[in-house]
Amino acid sequence: MIPVCPRCDAALFILEFKGVEVDFCHHCRGLWLDAGELETLLEHTGADAQDPLLSFQREPGKRIEGRNMLCPRCDRPLLEIDARRDAQTVKIDRCAQGHGLWFDHAELRQLLALFPPSSGASKTVAYLNELLGGDIPTKGETQ
């Protein structure tokens, strides 16, 4: 089965770079990370994979009515969860069965911006920029 993008139903491309694998949608520029791949990505790039912020993955999440985004692994509806630090929140989609996380375009960068500077998350952003061929624009910037 070829995994498809939860956002636009296009086929996801598997990108492997410097030992880390991500599933990427060339159409909407979203990223799927299988369970544990976020921590692997952080560890591989020298960032803190034990930051308390990552506990958002254990949040119960909620199903959003009228939205039919499905997990690329099991085709079940994704749940929306909030990653919070201080007054900032990033909404991320997670498989209810624990298969992974979906990041719409720039959401992973927004999540990494919530990490403290000492965490090394800027190294992960640099890695993603290199992987995807340039700067990952934040919301509001053009692609």
N, C-alpha and C positions, 0 to 999 in steps of 0.2 A: 504494500500500500504506500503510495506517495503521499507524504503529509502535505496538507494544504493550509494556507493562511487563514486564521480565524476571522480576520478582518475582511479580506476581499476574495477568498477562495482561490487564489492563485497558488500554483505549486511552490513549496518552500525549497530553497536551495540550501544544501548542506555546505557550509564554509568551514574549512579546517585551516588554521593558521597558527604556527608556532605551538602545536600540541593542544589547541583548544578548538572545540567544534561548536558551532551555533547553526541554527536553522534561520534563514534570512528570506524575507519576501522582497523581491526586486521591485514589485509594483508599489506597495505602500511603505516599504523600508522598515517593517516591523521585524522583531526578533523573537524566536521561540528558544527558550533554554529548558532542556529536560531537567528533571529533578536532580539537584546537586550540582548542576553546571554553573549556576551563579557563583557558588562557593569555589568551584574549581577555577573559574575565570578570575576571581579575586585573588586566590592563592597563586595562580600562575603568573599574575602580573605584579605580585608583591604587595597586594593590598590586604587589609585586615578582614579575613573571612569569618571572624568571630564577633564582629560588631553587633551589639544588641539590636540595631536597626533591622537586622535580618530576621528577627522574630516575627515580622509581619507575615511571613510565609505560613505561620501556624494559626493565623486569624481565621475565624469561621467563614468569612466572605459572605457575599449575598448575590443572588441571581437578579439580574436587571431585566425587568419585564420589557418585552418588545425588542430585545437584542438577542440575536441568535448566533453568538460566537461559540464555536465548538473547538474542543481540544484536538490538535492535530494527531494525537496518539489514539484516543478512544472515542472521539466524536461525541462526547457528552458536553453539555453547556459549561462554559467557563464561569467562574465566580469572580466578582470584583472584590478586591481587598485593598486596604489602605496601608501604605508605608508612611509612618509619621516620625518626624523628629522636630521637637519644639512646635512651632506653629505651622510648619510646612508639611504638606501631604502630597504624595504621588499615588494615583490610583493605578493598580496593576491587575491583570487578569490571571487567575490560577485555575488549573484543572482541579475539579472537586475530588478526583481520584488520586491526586498527588503526582501526576505525570510531569508537570512542569509549569513554567511561567511564560506569559505572553507580554511583550513590551511593544506597545505601539511606537511609531517613529519618535525618537528622542526620549521616551520614558525611561530607558535604562540610564541615559546620561542624567536625567533629572533625579533619579534614585541615587546615583553615585554622588551627585552634588549635595545630598543630605548627609553624607559621611563627613566626619571632621577632617580637616586638612591633614592631620597626623596619621590618618588611616591608610594613606597611599592610594586612595581611589582615583586620584588624578592619573596614576599610571595605567589604571584600567581604561579610563577614557582615552588616553593616548593609544593604547592597544586597539581599542575599537575603531578609532580614527584611522589607524594604519590598516586594519582588517578591511574596513569598508571603503577605503580609498578617499580619505579626506575628513574634514571636520564633520561631526554629527551636529547638525543645527539643533538648537533648542526650539521649543514651541514658539511660533511667531516668526521665526526666520524662514526664508525661502529655501527650497531644496536645490 
